[in-house]
Amino acid sequence: MTRSVAAMLALLLSVPLQAADPAQALADCMRANFPPAMKIQGMELVTTPKSGAAKTMRGRVFVSQVQKGSHAGQVRTMLRIDEPANLKGAAYLVAETDDFLRDGMYVYAPAVGRVRRVTGTFADGALMGSDFSYYDYKQLQSAFGDMKGQPGGQEEVDGRPADVVTYQPLPSVETRYTSVKAWIDRAACVPVRAEFYEGPKVVKRLTSPPGALQQSGKYWYLSEIRMEGVPEGSRSVLKMSEVTSGGELPAVYFNPQSFYLAN
């Protein structure tokens, strides 16, 4: 979303990780991988509770990066829901600022008819009824921007080398998680697995199946992400197709006052 969705997009086949702070080097690598613009015309999110029928949402994702000279800039991601009919027109926006603790997270629900800013404990709520929270979506987009990382060596994920990093929220961040352990594909600089902790317990687990790492031009992304709600026994599967990168996207897609109007 993403990463969420956003969350979920990457560049560069290989980036040297020789900086004095290895965790920061990984963050820089992930952020350098966000494209200037990307469209995901085929987004499908299927949420299956422990008991009951699965619910499917379909929509589109739009990503734009505001460049800062030669450095990676601020990433903005907008998710728009097209199906089912009762959620058609719902939209969600993450617009980074210079202060990660005060990034703009906004949701528009047609039933309410207005934009609501996502703050505090509401950020840990379910994103459109799925196992992804608003905060999860933000972390995947911002390369864990409001967390401090501690490298934990390397492991293989589906036969590919991955750097293991444990993240803890920065002071003043309101979230249910006490830490997040992430496996970041070393070649693609994409988080391919993550565990979200409350104290010693894993409360959510993010995985991607073998072969999910794909490219649009020179940019890497995950074509499928699975989020499991561990205590609840629920699961949400996010699939992305019809991905194109490059060009520019209209500013209306990322304006907090108008993003839900964009088509």
C-alpha positions, 0 to 999 in steps of 0.5 A: 500500500504498502506501500502499506501499499505504499509500502510495497514499491522499490527500485535498484537491483543493488545498493551498497550498504556501507554507511556508518548506520546500517539501519539508516542505509537500509532506510535510504535504500528503500526510500531511494526505490520509490518511483517519481510516479506509479499507477496500480490500476488493478488492486484487489484486497480479500479479507477472510475472517476466522469464521464467515465469508471472505470480503473482496475490495477492488480499486486503484493506487496512485503514488507520487514522490516529491523530489528534493534535488538529487535525493529521494523526496516525500512519498504520497500515496492515494488508495481509491475503492471501486468495489463493492458498491457500498464502499465505492468512492472511499479513499485513503491518502498518506502524504509525507511531510518533513516531520514523520510524526505529523504525516498527513493521513486522511480517509474519506468515507462516502457514508460520512461524506467528509474527509477525516484526518487519521491520528492517535489510536485511530491509526491502529484501526482496520484499513477498510475493514482489513487486517491492515491498519492505517499505521501499517500502510503508513509504515510500508510507504515511509520505509518505517520512517517514524521508527528506529531500526536495529540491524539483526544480521541476514537471513534468506527468504525464499532463497534470496538474501534479506537484511533483518531489522528490528524497529521500535517506535520513536518517542511520541508515536502512538501505536499498539506496536512495541516493535516490528521485525522486518526482512528486507530483500537485499537486492530489491530493497523491499520489505518481504516479511514482517512481524508486528509485536505487542510486547513479546507477542506477535499480533500480525504477520506480513508475508509475500509468496515466492515470485511476488517480487516484480518489476515495472521498468526499473522499479521493484514492487510486491505483486502480492502481500499477505497480512495475518491477524495472529490472535484473530486467525484472520487474513488479508491478501493484497494483490496488485496488477496493471502496474506502470511507473513514470510520468506525472500524476495530477496534484488533485490525487494528493490534495487532502481537500480533493483526493477523493474526487480524483478518478 
